[in-house]
Amino acid sequence: MNLNPFRCQVLAESVLFRNVGLEAIEHRLEACPVRELAAGEVLIDPGKANDHLFVVLTGQLRVYLDGREMPAHAILAQGECAGELSLLDGQLPSALVIAAEATEVLAISHNLLWSLVDSCHGVARNLLGLLAGRVRQSDLALVNSDADSLEFDQATAVDALTGLHNRRWLADAFPRAMERCLRDGAPLCLVLADIDHFKDFNGRHGYLVGDSVLHGVASRIAASLRTQDLIARYGGEEFAVLLPGTDTLEGLEIAQRMRTAVEMIHFSRAGHTTPERITVSCGVAPLRLGDTLDTLLAAAERALARAKEGGRNRVEVAK
């Protein structure tokens, strides 16, 4: 395989090799083949064994848990991985993975992956984070409450594009967490994050590319959160994050961590030498006595508006 500059940049910013010195392992990746998939071509079949982890170099993959007739469970864009679960547990794949468009993936064999894990702590750490993210994304059937749990239907509670919970789920789950914190006297913050200049980005690159960026931003934000935090796609290019047990100072720190995680995304396309930086602006609103979900969202929206007016790629706290 020819690791040209574009492919090297994609791999260096990928989920598996992020913050790993690619120079030290580049020669080992040279032996990995690049598979070129046509739109609609199957990459992973639930009925067939899989012995590779795939890194998306260009294009987009769609993951289906219940067949193509149901909404996609997840969309995997540039730099994301597929096939790691079946590769690690040795079982047949549980999902159908299909190319949504013309797509290139780097195929890393079982033996090479384990060799990289053994020799590189950064790869091992990233693989663990990837698996933890899959668990978070798949935990769509349970939200803890005092006596029981909130069960919901995946097809109506999950945003098909980003794999996050949707606004319908938010309207049910967020008030439950707010009530619990108010009753227990525990702090809570809500963060609204909005992708900067996203409409202009869509105008330049088209909605298909914009969808890939939305999915990438959603993944970065979700990966920066704690297990108790709740996240949903609020609408368009906006995300809502609820932080139970979190005071204003800690909420500000988490929002800054979200912003920094997204700022690390540099969108690149083949044939373009200068990558574009993706950023978000955030508004943080602490829960006050008497707040409802609507008033808390309104406070976060006002703080978000100030972040936009203040130059974007920044965090503001509700006054």
C-alpha positions in Angstrom: 0.0 0.0 0.0 1.2 3.5 -0.8 0.8 5.6 2.3 0.6 8.9 0.5 0.4 12.2 2.5 -3.4 12.3 2.4 -3.8 8.7 3.7 -1.1 9.4 6.4 -3.0 12.4 7.6 -6.3 10.5 7.8 -4.6 7.7 9.7 -2.8 10.1 12.1 -6.2 11.7 13.0 -8.1 8.5 13.0 -9.7 7.0 16.2 -7.2 4.2 16.3 -4.0 6.1 15.7 -4.8 9.5 17.2 -1.9 10.9 19.3 0.3 8.0 18.2 3.6 8.7 16.4 2.7 7.3 13.0 6.3 7.4 11.9 7.2 4.5 14.2 4.6 2.1 12.8 4.1 3.4 9.2 6.4 0.7 7.8 4.1 -1.9 9.4 1.0 -0.4 7.9 2.5 -0.5 4.4 1.6 -4.2 4.2 -2.1 -3.5 4.8 -4.3 -3.5 1.7 -6.7 -0.7 0.8 -10.2 -2.0 -0.2 -12.2 0.0 -2.6 -15.9 -0.3 -2.1 -18.7 0.7 -4.5 -21.8 2.4 -3.1 -24.0 -0.4 -1.6 -21.2 -3.0 -1.4 -21.1 -5.1 1.8 -17.9 -4.8 3.8 -19.0 -6.9 6.9 -21.7 -9.6 6.7 -23.3 -10.9 10.0 -23.2 -14.4 8.5 -19.5 -14.5 7.6 -16.4 -14.5 9.9 -14.4 -11.3 9.9 -10.6 -11.2 10.6 -9.9 -7.5 9.9 -10.3 -4.1 11.5 -11.2 -1.5 8.9 -10.2 2.2 9.0 -12.3 4.5 6.7 -9.9 6.5 4.5 -12.5 8.1 2.2 -16.3 7.9 1.9 -18.7 6.6 4.5 -20.0 3.3 5.9 -23.4 2.6 7.3 -24.0 0.1 10.1 -27.3 -1.9 10.3 -28.3 -4.1 13.3 -31.7 -5.3 11.9 -31.3 -5.2 8.1 -31.2 -2.5 5.5 -34.9 -1.8 5.8 -34.4 -0.3 9.3 -32.6 3.0 10.0 -28.9 2.8 10.1 -27.6 2.2 13.7 -24.4 4.2 13.0 -22.6 6.0 10.2 -18.8 5.7 10.1 -17.0 8.5 8.4 -13.3 9.3 7.6 -10.9 8.1 10.3 -13.5 5.8 12.1 -13.2 2.0 12.5 -15.4 -1.0 11.7 -15.1 -4.7 12.6 -13.2 -4.4 15.9 -15.7 -6.3 18.0 -15.9 -9.4 16.0 -12.2 -9.3 15.4 -11.5 -9.2 19.2 -14.1 -11.7 20.4 -13.7 -14.2 17.6 -17.5 -14.4 17.1 -19.5 -13.8 13.9 -20.2 -10.1 13.3 -23.4 -8.8 14.9 -24.0 -6.0 12.3 -24.2 -5.5 8.6 -21.7 -2.8 7.3 -22.3 -1.3 3.9 -20.6 1.4 1.9 -22.9 4.4 1.6 -20.9 5.8 -1.3 -17.7 5.0 -3.0 -15.4 4.3 0.0 -11.8 3.3 0.7 -10.9 1.4 3.8 -7.5 0.3 5.2 -7.7 -3.4 6.2 -5.7 -4.3 9.3 -5.4 -8.0 10.0 -6.0 -9.7 13.3 -2.3 -10.5 13.8 -1.1 -7.0 12.9 -3.6 -5.4 15.2 -2.5 -7.4 18.2 1.1 -6.8 17.3 0.5 -3.1 17.3 -1.4 -3.3 20.7 1.5 -5.2 22.2 4.2 -2.8 21.0 2.4 0.6 21.2 0.6 1.9 24.3 -1.1 4.6 22.3 -2.8 2.1 20.0 -3.9 0.0 23.0 -5.3 3.1 24.7 -7.2 4.2 21.6 -8.6 0.7 21.0 -9.9 0.6 24.5 -11.4 4.0 24.0 -13.0 2.8 20.8 -14.6 -0.2 22.5 -15.8 2.0 25.4 -17.4 4.3 22.8 -19.2 1.4 21.2 -20.6 0.3 24.6 -21.8 3.9 25.2 -23.4 4.1 21.7 -25.1 0.7 22.1 -26.5 1.5 25.6 -29.7 2.8 24.0 -32.2 0.8 26.0 -31.7 1.9 29.5 -31.7 5.2 31.5 -31.4 4.8 35.3 -34.1 6.2 37.6 -34.7 5.7 41.3 -36.8 2.6 41.2 -36.6 1.3 37.7 -35.2 2.2 34.3 -36.5 4.1 31.3 -36.7 1.7 28.3 -37.3 3.2 24.9 -37.4 2.0 21.3 -34.2 2.4 19.4 -35.9 3.2 16.0 -37.7 6.3 17.5 -35.2 7.4 20.1 -32.0 7.4 18.1 -30.8 9.9 15.5 -29.8 7.7 12.5 -27.2 10.2 11.2 -25.1 10.6 14.4 -26.0 7.5 16.4 -26.8 9.8 19.4 -30.2 10.0 21.1 -32.6 12.3 19.4 -34.7 15.2 20.6 -37.7 13.0 21.4 -35.6 11.0 23.9 -34.1 14.2 25.3 -37.6 15.6 26.1 -38.2 12.5 28.3 -34.8 11.7 29.8 -33.4 15.1 30.6 -36.3 16.2 32.9 -36.0 12.9 34.9 -32.3 13.6 35.6 -33.1 17.3 36.5 -35.9 16.2 38.9 -33.5 13.7 40.6 -30.8 16.4 41.1 -33.3 19.0 42.4 -34.7 16.4 44.8 -31.2 15.4 46.0 -29.9 18.9 46.2 -27.2 18.0 43.6 -25.9 20.4 41.0 -26.5 20.0 37.3 -25.5 21.8 34.1 -26.7 21.7 30.6 -24.4 22.4 27.6 -25.5 23.4 24.1 -22.8 23.0 21.5 -23.2 24.3 17.9 -20.9 23.7 15.0 -19.5 27.0 13.8 -20.2 28.2 10.2 -21.8 24.8 9.4 -24.2 26.2 6.8 -21.3 27.8 4.9 -19.4 24.4 5.1 -22.4 22.6 3.6 -22.6 25.2 0.9 -19.0 24.6 -0.1 -18.8 20.8 0.2 -22.4 19.5 0.0 -24.7 17.8 2.4 -23.1 14.4 2.1 -19.8 15.7 3.3 -21.6 17.8 5.9 -23.3 14.6 7.3 -19.9 13.0 7.7 -18.6 16.0 9.7 -21.8 16.0 11.9 -21.1 12.3 12.7 -17.5 13.0 13.4 -18.3 15.9 15.7 -20.9 13.9 17.6 -18.4 11.1 18.1 -15.7 13.5 19.5 -18.2 15.1 21.9 -19.5 11.8 23.1 -16.0 10.4 23.7 -15.1 13.4 25.9 -18.0 12.8 28.3 -18.3 10.8 31.5 -20.5 7.6 31.9 -23.2 9.5 33.8 -23.6 12.3 31.2 -26.5 12.4 28.7 -26.1 13.6 25.1 -28.6 14.1 22.3 -28.7 15.7 18.9 -30.8 18.8 19.6 -31.4 19.7 16.0 -29.4 20.6 12.9 -25.8 21.0 13.9 -26.6 21.5 17.6 -26.0 19.0 20.4 -27.4 19.1 24.0 -25.4 17.6 26.9 -26.8 17.1 30.4 -24.2 16.9 33.2 -25.8 15.5 36.4 -23.9 16.2 39.7 -21.9 18.9 38.0 -21.5 22.5 39.3 -20.8 25.5 37.1 -17.0 25.4 37.3 -16.9 21.7 36.4 -19.5 22.2 33.7 -17.3 24.9 32.2 -14.3 22.6 32.2 -16.3 19.8 30.5 -17.6 22.1 27.9 -14.0 23.3 27.2 -12.9 19.7 26.9 -15.7 19.1 24.3 -14.7 22.2 22.4 -11.0 21.2 22.4 -11.9 17.7 21.2 -13.8 19.0 18.2 -11.1 21.6 17.5 -8.7 18.7 16.8 -10.7 17.7 13.8 -9.1 18.9 10.5 -11.3 18.0 7.6 -9.3 17.0 4.5 -10.4 15.9 1.0 -8.3 14.2 -1.6 -6.8 16.8 -4.0 -7.0 19.6 -1.4 -3.7 20.5 0.3 -5.1 22.7 3.1 -7.3 21.0 5.7 -10.2 22.9 7.2 -10.6 23.1 11.0 -13.9 22.3 12.5 -14.9 24.1 15.7 -17.9 24.4 18.0 -19.3 27.2 20.3 -20.8 26.2 23.6 -23.3 27.7 26.1 -23.4 26.3 29.7 -26.4 26.8 32.0 -26.4 25.6 35.6 -29.7 24.2 37.0 -31.5 26.6 39.3 -34.4 26.0 41.7 -37.6 26.2 39.7 -36.0 25.5 36.4 -37.8 23.4 33.8 -36.2 21.9 30.8 -37.5 24.8 28.7 -36.0 27.5 30.9 -32.7 25.6 31.2 -32.5 25.2 27.5 -33.3 28.9 27.0 -30.5 29.9 29.4 -28.0 27.7 27.5 -29.2 29.2 24.2 -28.5 32.7 25.4 -25.0 31.7 26.6 -24.4 30.0 23.2 -25.5 33.2 21.4 -22.9 35.1 23.4 -20.2 32.6 22.5 -21.1 33.1 18.8 -21.1 36.9 19.1 -17.8 36.7 21.0 -15.9 35.2 18.1 -17.0 31.5 18.1 -14.9 28.5 19.1 -15.5 29.5 22.7 -17.5 28.7 25.8 -19.9 31.1 27.7 -21.8 30.5 30.9 -25.4 31.7 31.4 -25.7 34.8 33.5 
